[in-house]
Amino acid sequence: MRYRLILLILPLFALLAVSAGFAYVHWSKGGTGTGLYSRYWSPDPVQGYWDPDNFYQSVKSVEGVFKAALCIQCHEGITPGIVADWRASRHGQSDNPVYCNDCHGSDHQHLRLPTPEVCGNCHQKQHGEFKDEARYGFPSHVLAMERAVDAKHFVDKPKGEVQSCVQCHSVATKCDSCHTRHRFDAAEARRPEACITCHSGPPHPDDETYFASAHGKLYLAEGNDWDWSKPLTKGNYKAPTCAYCHMDGGRHQVAHKSLWKFGLREVNPHTSKNQVLRKNWIKLCGDCHEQEKARQWLTELDQERKRAWQKLYAAEDILKDLRSDNLLQPAAGERPPYPMDWMDRLWPRERIGFFEGQASAFYNVSAIERDYFEMWYFDNLGAYKSAAHGNQAGVESGHRKMAASLDRIETKASELYHLSDTEQRAEITPEASHEIWMKGAYTDYNRKHN
Amino acid sequence: MEKTIAYRVISFGWLPGILCLAAHTAIADQQVPPGPFTETECITCHTERDPDLIRQWREGPHSIASDVECGSCHGDRHKDSVPRARKDQSCSGCHDGPVSHSYTTSKHGVINRLEEGRQDWQQPLQRGHYRAPGCSYCHLHDGDHGDTMAPDRGPEMRQWICSGCHSPRYVREQFANGKRQLAIADLKLAEGEALMSSAVEGLPGVLPKLQQNLIQHRENVLLGVGHQSPDYQWWHGQPALDGDLIRIRDAISEFQ
């Protein structure tokens, strides 16, 4: 009898727990922001331009419902640049033009900034492919905005500051990141420069590593003379570009060949899933090269990744040992915590490694953790991008930097152990120096304005 | 009939107009020899023809005090001297490093580079003539030889220039956010400097280098905001400043 009762109660309990979980997630998304932490933040006024679906409010100072001719007539004076752009675009040149109000609406007090859904009304294939990317998980274009706002540092930092994040992450919420308004030119998006505004800088030097490769050099030398109106298919381009490889055939998603997931975490190259993705690459490289050669390059890349992760794990191990021995200074409990993180207050713990939230561990951490952050996010990704784009000098430089970072981390760790030993032998209680980590003009502001 | 002032203006107002037009046409028609010209020759001739332009130049950042000569941007020949100076390359020779990189990787910089071949560089630097702003479009807008983006030119000038393509509210909001981003970078700078000044004398020699980084990274935020480069606002800017603060604190606690 009791056995039956347990059998009855257990599923009921499970059902209740799952429902409560769903209810909690649903509730947590109902705040003034968006995403899992939406109840902890409100958007900066400018965020409506980066995430129009959630935050854009039409201007109320102009009243009226306008037809295209009137929009053009008025905006020719107010914003002549965009009217000239639209006139030169396919939207403007077509026999059956796509007018302002087709995308923005006609009522000036209820105008919309076009989201991918608006573009998808006509460009169904591209929109479908773009959405489809979600099933491959992050990193991805279509999931970029949710990932940005669900990052702890986004929620924690002042919203004015993190607007720089959503500018690039708006690739998920607008199409004009690549097809800039109001020309919306496919040819423009095919050129590598269309990607570099976001794919540049320390964590993703795609621009530098590609331009330094044989492919990139050929593009820089001759690319201005190529016919960019041609589709991204075999035989049309003398050298591959970002879009040729990552969006081959014009497919509007970049994840179906994503083997190493941006270099952010270790990936097992031998899984069947990885083998399927790998075949896509080999076929693509086969447009110009022997497939055997492509296979060999991918193996070389696997080896580069293995070497990288050996160094990264060595550093992670040192940090985790320091954490176990309570030697990370300041310790997690002595730093300003993320405001919404009640777990942090119950169980202060330093975040080490990808799965613990390494991506947010770049501020309010100890210097040695910051060293590891830079090793993982800057040196490692620089090496990875160089390897993937065929820039050998960049691979060597990235690995040299990683070795130097590891060396620095090892030295610092042994200093910490040495200091701790000395203190123990002399029976000195270390002086609490964490005061300076908790205060300061920005640190105080951040506590009040996140 | 009494000849009122209005009557006189209406009746004879055309006369000075015609005279001015004739004089200007004569100057414009005057054959300009192909050059090369020296700096003094440029200035002598253009002081007569474009006094406003010369005045702007004298009051601007490229005036006589700088090493920049007319020929640095325009070349020393008359032919194509104006379109040549409008292109980004005439600036990036001197303004290299983060100043230039923050712009070339921005959307404006990218579009400008891609459109270079089909852009009509004979067009004046005015609203509606350029698909994306190059250096000169914003900083020498309408051919103004001062710096039209200089803070002392006031927000109205910047608002006017940017809103040739962007809605007035968009421009206002972007500027307001830019100010907020900069204010935050300034707080980080202040935090770093306060930490350093509170540190005991005789601190290890790393602090000057850390201070230099702090100033450069704050400058990067400014460049990122001004040139609309998310990469400079963020990776070369805010998190880099966060790193500087960590290292300053670490150096101080280590010393203590």
Boltz contact constraints between the chains, C-beta under 6 A:
constraints:
  - contact:
      token1: [A, 45]
      token2: [B, 173]
      max_distance: 6.0
  - contact:
      token1: [A, 46]
      token2: [B, 173]
      max_distance: 6.0
  - contact:
      token1: [A, 46]
      token2: [B, 177]
      max_distance: 6.0
  - contact:
      token1: [A, 59]
      token2: [B, 169]
      max_distance: 6.0
  - contact:
      token1: [A, 79]
      token2: [B, 165]
      max_distance: 6.0
  - contact:
      token1: [A, 80]
      token2: [B, 127]
      max_distance: 6.0
  - contact:
      token1: [A, 80]
      token2: [B, 128]
      max_distance: 6.0
  - contact:
      token1: [A, 81]
      token2: [B, 128]
      max_distance: 6.0
  - contact:
      token1: [A, 81]
      token2: [B, 164]
      max_distance: 6.0
  - contact:
      token1: [A, 81]
      token2: [B, 165]
      max_distance: 6.0
  - contact:
      token1: [A, 82]
      token2: [B, 165]
      max_distance: 6.0
  - contact:
      token1: [A, 84]
      token2: [B, 128]
      max_distance: 6.0
  - contact:
      token1: [A, 158]
      token2: [B, 184]
      max_distance: 6.0
  - contact:
      token1: [A, 160]
      token2: [B, 180]
      max_distance: 6.0
  - contact:
      token1: [A, 160]
      token2: [B, 181]
      max_distance: 6.0
  - contact:
      token1: [A, 161]
      token2: [B, 184]
      max_distance: 6.0
  - contact:
      token1: [A, 161]
      token2: [B, 238]
      max_distance: 6.0
  - contact:
      token1: [A, 163]
      token2: [B, 177]
      max_distance: 6.0
  - contact:
      token1: [A, 164]
      token2: [B, 230]
      max_distance: 6.0
  - contact:
      token1: [A, 164]
      token2: [B, 233]
      max_distance: 6.0
  - contact:
      token1: [A, 164]
      token2: [B, 234]
      max_distance: 6.0
  - contact:
      token1: [A, 167]
      token2: [B, 230]
      max_distance: 6.0
  - contact:
      token1: [A, 168]
      token2: [B, 230]
      max_distance: 6.0
  - contact:
      token1: [A, 180]
      token2: [B, 111]
      max_distance: 6.0
  - contact:
      token1: [A, 188]
      token2: [B, 114]
      max_distance: 6.0
  - contact:
      token1: [A, 191]
      token2: [B, 114]
      max_distance: 6.0
  - contact:
      token1: [A, 193]
      token2: [B, 110]
      max_distance: 6.0
  - contact:
      token1: [A, 193]
      token2: [B, 114]
      max_distance: 6.0
  - contact:
      token1: [A, 196]
      token2: [B, 105]
      max_distance: 6.0
  - contact:
      token1: [A, 197]
      token2: [B, 105]
      max_distance: 6.0
  - contact:
      token1: [A, 197]
      token2: [B, 107]
      max_distance: 6.0
  - contact:
      token1: [A, 197]
      token2: [B, 110]
      max_distance: 6.0
  - contact:
      token1: [A, 200]
      token2: [B, 105]
      max_distance: 6.0
  - contact:
      token1: [A, 200]
      token2: [B, 231]
      max_distance: 6.0
  - contact:
      token1: [A, 201]
      token2: [B, 231]
      max_distance: 6.0
  - contact:
      token1: [A, 201]
      token2: [B, 235]
      max_distance: 6.0
  - contact:
      token1: [A, 202]
      token2: [B, 235]
      max_distance: 6.0
  - contact:
      token1: [A, 362]
      token2: [B, 239]
      max_distance: 6.0
  - contact:
      token1: [A, 363]
      token2: [B, 242]
      max_distance: 6.0
  - contact:
      token1: [A, 367]
      token2: [B, 246]
      max_distance: 6.0
  - contact:
      token1: [A, 367]
      token2: [B, 247]
      max_distance: 6.0
  - contact:
      token1: [A, 367]
      token2: [B, 250]
      max_distance: 6.0
  - contact:
      token1: [A, 370]
      token2: [B, 243]
      max_distance: 6.0
  - contact:
      token1: [A, 370]
      token2: [B, 246]
      max_distance: 6.0
  - contact:
      token1: [A, 433]
      token2: [B, 253]
      max_distance: 6.0
  - contact:
      token1: [A, 433]
      token2: [B, 256]
      max_distance: 6.0
  - contact:
      token1: [A, 436]
      token2: [B, 249]
      max_distance: 6.0
  - contact:
      token1: [A, 437]
      token2: [B, 249]
      max_distance: 6.0
  - contact:
      token1: [A, 440]
      token2: [B, 191]
      max_distance: 6.0
  - contact:
      token1: [A, 441]
      token2: [B, 187]
      max_distance: 6.0
  - contact:
      token1: [A, 441]
      token2: [B, 190]
      max_distance: 6.0
  - contact:
      token1: [A, 441]
      token2: [B, 191]
      max_distance: 6.0
  - contact:
      token1: [A, 442]
      token2: [B, 187]
      max_distance: 6.0
  - contact:
      token1: [A, 442]
      token2: [B, 188]
      max_distance: 6.0
  - contact:
      token1: [A, 442]
      token2: [B, 191]
      max_distance: 6.0
  - contact:
      token1: [A, 445]
      token2: [B, 187]
      max_distance: 6.0
